[in-house]
Amino acid sequence: MVYHPFRSLFGHSYGVKLCDLTFVGKGTGSFGKRRNKTHTLCVRCGRRSFHLQKSRCSACAFPAARVRKYNWSVKAIRRKTTGTGRMKYLRHLPRRFKSGFREGKILFTDALKQLRGTRQLQLLLEECKLGDVKEEINGIVGLQDIKPQLITILKKITVANKQASLGFEVVPPKPFHVVFFGNHGTGTLAN
C-alpha cells in the first residue's frame, strides 16, 4: 500500500491510503463532483426548466394551472400565448359553439329541416328515383335472396324523403347495414 502523508491542524502527520480517496459515492461528501442534471424539458413550455426534484417548471410554473408571467416581457408573452401552439382543445370551440355544443351525430330530422325547401333536397329526390335504382339492383348478378330486401329499404328511404319534402315530421329510419360474405356474385351469405 502507498501512504500519503499530510499534516493536520495540530501538526501531526498521518498516513492515509490513496485507495480510500479514489472511491466516492453520491452521498454528502460527493456534492462537489456531481454532474447530474437538475432540470429537464417542460411538457407545457418546452424549455429545459422543469426541476426534477421539485416537479415544477421555473419558466411557466407547470403543473400550476396559471402560466407564470410578470408582465415585464411583452414579446416573450406574445411568443408563448394562445394560438402559437397546437390549440388541441381551443381550435374546435368555434365550430362547437355554432352547433350549440351538441354532442354526437346530427339528428336525421334536423338535417332534413336544414335541407327542406333548398335545391339540395330537390337534387336528392331527383337522384333517388325508384325505377333507376331498381334496374341497377336487378342488374347485379346473383344476390337473389337479398334483392327484395334492398328494394324494400329503398322504398322506405324514398317515402321518408317525400314526407320530408311535403313538410311532415319524419321519424328517422334505423341505419341499414348490409354486409356480404363469401364469394362475389354468389349471394349466399348476407347480414
Backbone hydrogen bonds in HBPLUS format (Angstrom, degrees):
<---DONOR---> <-ACCEPTOR-->    atom                        ^
c    i                          cat <-CA-CA->   ^        H-A-AA   ^      H-
h    n   atom  resd res      DA  || num        DHA   H-A  angle D-A-AA Bond
n    s   type  num  typ     dist DA aas  dist angle  dist       angle   num
A0004-HIS N   A0016-VAL O   3.07 MM  12  5.42 162.1  2.10 144.4 149.7     1
A0014-TYR N   A0006-PHE O   3.37 MM   8  6.11 156.4  2.43 156.9 160.1     2
A0008-SER N   A0012-HIS O   3.11 MM   4  5.73 155.7  2.17 154.5 161.5     3
A0011-GLY N   A0008-SER O   3.34 MM   3  5.42 168.3  2.35 105.3 108.2     4
A0021-LEU N   A0018-LEU O   3.08 MM   3  5.37 135.7  2.29 103.7 115.2     5
A0030-SER N   A0027-GLY O   3.22 MM   3  5.71 160.6  2.25 113.3 119.1     6
A0033-LYS N   A0030-SER O   3.05 MM   3  5.39 142.2  2.20 108.3 118.9     7
A0052-LEU N   A0038-THR O   2.91 MM  14  5.85 172.5  1.91 164.6 166.5     8
A0040-THR N   A0050-PHE O   2.80 MM  10  5.16 153.3  1.87 140.0 147.3     9
A0050-PHE N   A0040-THR O   2.97 MM  10  5.16 150.9  2.06 166.9 158.2    10
A0042-CYS N   A0047-ARG O   2.84 MM   5  5.58 146.3  1.95 145.8 155.0    11
A0046-GLY N   A0042-CYS O   3.00 MM   4  4.84 132.2  2.24 116.6 129.3    12
A0058-SER N   A0049-SER O   2.90 MM   9  5.33 163.6  1.93 135.2 136.7    13
A0051-HIS N   A0056-ARG O   2.91 MM   5  5.49 165.5  1.93 143.4 139.4    14
A0055-SER N   A0051-HIS O   2.79 MM   4  5.37 131.0  2.02 136.4 148.1    15
A0057-CYS N   A0062-PHE O   2.84 MM   5  5.07 154.8  1.90 149.2 156.9    16
A0061-ALA N   A0057-CYS O   2.98 MM   4  4.68 132.3  2.22 120.5 129.6    17
A0068-ARG N   A0060-CYS O   3.00 MM   8  4.51 156.4  2.06 103.6 109.5    18
A0064-ALA N   A0061-ALA O   2.82 MM   3  5.66 155.5  1.88 138.5 139.7    19
A0077-ILE N   A0073-SER O   3.12 MM   4  6.40 154.6  2.19 147.3 154.4    20
A0078-ARG N   A0074-VAL O   2.94 MM   4  6.16 152.5  2.02 146.1 153.9    21
A0079-ARG N   A0075-LYS O   3.01 MM   4  6.31 139.5  2.18 142.2 152.9    22
A0080-LYS N   A0076-ALA O   3.22 MM   4  6.45 139.1  2.40 139.6 149.3    23
A0080-LYS N   A0077-ILE O   3.16 MM   3  5.24 129.2  2.43  95.9 109.0    24
A0081-THR N   A0077-ILE O   3.03 MM   4  5.82 114.3  2.48 147.1 161.1    25
A0084-THR N   A0081-THR O   3.29 MM   3  6.10 158.1  2.34 141.1 141.7    26
A0091-ARG N   A0087-MET O   3.07 MM   4  5.46 157.5  2.12 140.5 142.5    27
A0092-HIS N   A0089-TYR O   3.42 MM   3  6.16 160.2  2.46 116.8 121.3    28
A0093-LEU N   A0090-LEU O   3.19 MM   3  5.25 153.4  2.27 103.7 111.6    29
A0096-ARG N   A0092-HIS O   3.16 MM   4  6.37 162.4  2.19 154.2 159.7    30
A0097-PHE N   A0093-LEU O   2.82 MM   4  5.93 149.4  1.91 155.4 163.9    31
A0098-LYS N   A0094-PRO O   3.10 MM   4  6.35 152.2  2.18 144.3 150.5    32
A0099-SER N   A0095-ARG O   3.28 MM   4  6.59 144.8  2.41 142.3 151.0    33
A0101-PHE N   A0096-ARG O   2.70 MM   5  4.85 161.0  1.74 163.7 156.9    34
A0100-GLY N   A0097-PHE O   3.11 MM   3  5.09 160.5  2.15 104.7 108.7    35
A0111-ALA N   A0107-LEU O   3.04 MM   4  6.33 154.6  2.11 147.8 154.8    36
A0112-LEU N   A0108-PHE O   3.01 MM   4  6.30 152.3  2.08 145.4 152.9    37
A0113-LYS N   A0109-THR O   2.89 MM   4  6.15 151.9  1.97 146.5 154.3    38
A0114-GLN N   A0110-ASP O   3.04 MM   4  6.28 151.1  2.12 144.5 151.6    39
A0115-LEU N   A0111-ALA O   3.06 MM   4  6.30 141.8  2.22 137.8 148.4    40
A0116-ARG N   A0112-LEU O   2.76 MM   4  5.79 130.9  2.00 146.2 159.2    41
A0118-THR N   A0115-LEU O   3.06 MM   3  5.54 151.3  2.14 141.2 139.2    42
A0123-LEU N   A0119-ARG O   2.97 MM   4  6.24 158.9  2.01 151.0 156.7    43
A0124-LEU N   A0120-GLN O   2.91 MM   4  6.12 147.0  2.02 141.2 150.9    44
A0125-LEU N   A0121-LEU O   2.93 MM   4  6.22 155.5  1.99 150.6 156.0    45
A0126-GLU N   A0122-GLN O   2.93 MM   4  6.17 152.7  2.01 146.0 154.0    46
A0127-GLU N   A0123-LEU O   2.94 MM   4  6.09 149.7  2.03 143.7 151.4    47
A0128-CYS N   A0124-LEU O   3.18 MM   4  6.35 148.3  2.28 142.1 149.7    48
A0133-VAL N   A0129-LYS O   3.34 MM   4  6.61 166.1  2.36 155.6 159.3    49
A0134-LYS N   A0130-LEU O   2.94 MM   4  6.10 155.6  2.00 150.6 158.0    50
A0135-GLU N   A0131-GLY O   3.00 MM   4  6.23 159.8  2.04 149.4 154.1    51
A0136-GLU N   A0132-ASP O   3.06 MM   4  6.33 152.3  2.14 141.8 149.6    52
A0137-ILE N   A0133-VAL O   2.88 MM   4  6.16 155.4  1.94 150.0 156.5    53
A0138-ASN N   A0134-LYS O   2.84 MM   4  6.05 163.0  1.86 153.4 158.3    54
A0139-GLY N   A0135-GLU O   2.96 MM   4  6.06 131.3  2.20 136.7 149.0    55
A0140-ILE N   A0137-ILE O   3.16 MM   3  5.54 159.1  2.20 108.4 114.8    56
A0146-ILE N   A0143-LEU O   3.16 MM   3  5.31 133.7  2.38 100.2 112.6    57
A0147-LYS N   A0143-LEU O   3.10 MM   4  6.15 147.4  2.21 159.2 165.1    58
A0149-GLN N   A0146-ILE O   3.02 MM   3  5.30 117.9  2.42 106.5 121.8    59
A0150-LEU N   A0146-ILE O   3.03 MM   4  6.33 158.3  2.07 159.2 166.0    60
A0151-ILE N   A0147-LYS O   3.05 MM   4  6.27 155.4  2.11 151.6 157.9    61
A0152-THR N   A0148-PRO O   3.03 MM   4  6.30 154.8  2.10 147.0 153.1    62
A0153-ILE N   A0149-GLN O   3.03 MM   4  6.27 157.1  2.09 148.5 154.8    63
A0154-LEU N   A0150-LEU O   2.98 MM   4  6.20 155.7  2.04 144.6 151.3    64
A0155-LYS N   A0151-ILE O   2.94 MM   4  6.21 151.4  2.03 145.2 152.7    65
A0156-LYS N   A0152-THR O   3.05 MM   4  6.32 159.2  2.10 148.7 153.3    66
A0157-ILE N   A0153-ILE O   3.09 MM   4  6.38 154.6  2.15 148.3 155.0    67
A0158-THR N   A0154-LEU O   3.01 MM   4  6.27 161.4  2.05 151.4 156.0    68
A0159-VAL N   A0155-LYS O   2.96 MM   4  6.15 158.0  2.01 151.5 157.5    69
A0160-ALA N   A0156-LYS O   3.05 MM   4  6.21 159.8  2.09 144.6 150.0    70
A0161-ASN N   A0157-ILE O   2.99 MM   4  6.25 151.9  2.07 145.8 153.7    71
A0162-LYS N   A0158-THR O   2.98 MM   4  6.21 156.5  2.03 147.1 153.0    72
A0163-GLN N   A0159-VAL O   2.93 MM   4  6.16 160.6  1.97 152.3 157.6    73
A0164-ALA N   A0160-ALA O   3.03 MM   4  6.17 154.8  2.09 142.7 149.5    74
A0165-SER N   A0161-ASN O   2.96 MM   4  6.19 150.3  2.05 143.9 152.1    75
A0166-LEU N   A0162-LYS O   3.06 MM   4  6.29 141.1  2.22 143.4 153.0    76
A0168-PHE N   A0163-GLN O   2.96 MM   5  5.30 145.6  2.08 162.4 154.5    77
A0167-GLY N   A0164-ALA O   3.17 MM   3  5.11 151.0  2.26  97.1 105.9    78
A0191-ASN N   A0179-VAL O   3.06 MM  12  5.33 153.1  2.13 144.6 153.1    79
A0181-PHE N   A0189-LEU O   3.28 MM   8  5.38 174.4  2.29 132.8 134.2    80
